[in-house]
Every structure is written in C-alpha cells, then in structure tokens.
Amino acid sequence: MMSPLPFGDRLRKELGTPGSHRVLESSPRSRVWRVELDGVPVVVKQLVEAPDAARRYANEVAALRLASRAEPAIVPGLLGTDDAERVLVLEHLAHRRPSRDWIVDYAAALARLHATGTPEDAGLLPAWSGPTPDDIGSFLHLAEALEVSVPSWAPAELEALADRIDRAPGHALLHGDPCPGNDLHTAQGVRFIDFEQAALGSGTMELAYLRIGFPTCWCSTAPDAPLMDRAETAYRTAWAAATGTEPDGDLTDACAGWLLRGDALVQRAHRDTVDHLARIPDRDWEWGTATARQRLVHRLGVVAQRTTGREDLSGLHRLSADLRHRMLTRWPTLRPLPSRRP
C-alpha cells in the first residue's frame, strides 16, 4: 500500500500546495517523494517510525543547516521541515553519471563539507565514536577462527589505537555514511545527501574512507593508487583553502580504525557473524558473505601496507599481513574490489 504524501498544513502554509508527486527509491529507514510545488520539483523525505527515528531526523536537520554555510553549496537547500512528522522538504538536484575520476571532486567536496563544522557546534550533533573493545575482541576472534597467530603485544596496541582515535582532535562536520549513492554529481558540483548518521569529529576519519574502500557501503571500491593520491591531495588542498590549516588526525590510524570498527569488519562486530565469515565454504557463499571477505581482504592489505615501519603498530602490521595471506590462501578465488563505482 502506497503511503500518503506527508505534506501537512504547516508545510502547505509555508511552501504552497503540492502538485503531482511520485515515490523515489530510498532506504528502509525513510520514504522519499519527488513533488511539484508551483511547477518546481522538490524532494520530500520522511523518516519512518523506528526507535531511533527522532535521532536520525534531528541529525539530518542539524547537519543540513550546518553544511548550508558552505559557498558554493555542497548540500541541497533545506526548504522546510515538519518536526512532528519527521519530514524534510529539500531542493531537487539533477544527478548525472560521475566521471571516471569522480573521486577527486568527491574528496574536495568532502573536505569542504567537513570544514563547515566549528568548535561552537559542539552538542549540535553526536561526537564521532571509534572502535570499541567489542570491535577489538571480534577482530582478534576472527584471527583465532582463521587459525592466525596473534602477536602477544597486539591487543595492547589495538587498545592504544582505539584510545588515540577517541582522543583525536577535530570538530569537522562528518557525514556519517559518505558512500557512493549519498553523493549527487550535478552541473554545479558534488552535493551530499542523507545525513542521518552525521557527527562531529576528525575529518581524517572520513578521508580514510577513500583508501580503505568505503567501509560501510554496499558498493565498495578501490581506485588505483595514482587516482587515490590525487583525491587525497584534493581533500587536503580544499581543507587548507577553507580553514587555513592542515587536516587533523593520522590517516594510518584512521584506516586501522575502519578495519576494526563495527559493521566495517563484517556487518556487525559479533562473534557469531565472525564465525560465519570464517567457516562458510565457497560453494555456500551468498553475495553478502563473498563481498564481506572481499572487502576485508582489501582493508587488511591497506592496513598492512600503511603500518609498515610503525613501531607502535607492529603487531597490527604482522596480524593484518598474516590474516590477508590466510584468507587469500583459503579462498583463492577472491578478487580485488572493483576500481570503479557501479
């Protein structure tokens, strides 16, 4: 049954009477429509009823308002809200197919988004949280399940890593889920949408998304090294232009954090999920299981490479390299992540 358009009296008074409308594809957490208002298309988004719906709605509204500081724009204009119904009315933007080197413009736009956050914004959004002790336990349990020896000093290293990440300075406006699909490539540049998981923290944590392979995304990608280098340079250049400073945080720590953190490891950091990843044979793979292994092998490779020569992460370096080798030996048909987005 199609849900009625949630465009109540308050929105009608502020914005006018909606005309024709149609449902757009969206996640299960929201309903989205394309609506005509006086002949002009807009987007109406409603956060569906759920235990965390009010939080996700508040995050999105706050983040869009903070991000609206950027010039030129990096988010759709927020035209109206209905807090009681958790409804946002947004500027409609025409998306076009990204170019082959889309990640360069994406990275520059991500830096400009991050730079809209200020120290005075503390409390308007949650503080970003890094890997937890449970995440560390799941990672070590994965090594155990795959019969990979854990260096005796590695657990203490991982605890120190998590502590560094939690203490990393920064008040950047973080998207929270900056995946391909949550970016619109328009004639005026890249725009970001869907800020339900927005937070404040170190922008380097989301810069690491690019190199670690978009860890929370269904369409993880791994662009080639020269393109990745261009993208990271574009990020740093845009950040410096917007703030007059260098980005905070350690990119190697950030990549390692994404190897450990929550659903970046395998769906969620639970022991039954880790065991499921380790034991299912090739013939029984489902799409998600094969993809989880593919993503994990990529992240292990990135972390193994970046921690080379890091005395404070020598245990993680050895563990990442050994785990990657073990997975490629056990599942030799694993392929690299695609270099291009779908």
Secondary structure, 3 states (H helix, E strand, C coil): CCCCCCCCHHHHHHHCCEEEEEEECCCCCEEEEEEEECCEEEEEEEECCCCCHHHHHHHHHHHHHHHCCCCCCCCCCEEEEECCCCEEEEECCCCCCCCCCHHHHHHHHHHHHHCCCCHHHCCCCCECCCCCHHHHHHHHHHHHHCCCCCCCCHHHHHHHHHHHHHHCCCCEEECCCCCCCCEEEECCEEEECCCCCCEEECCHHHHHHHHHCCCCCCCCCCCCHHHHHHHHHHHHHHHHHHHCCCCCCCHHHHHHHHHHCHHHHHCCCCHHHHHHHHHCCHHHCCHHHHHHHHHHHHHHHHHHHHCCCCHHHHHHHHHHHHHHHHHHHHCCCCCCCCCCCC
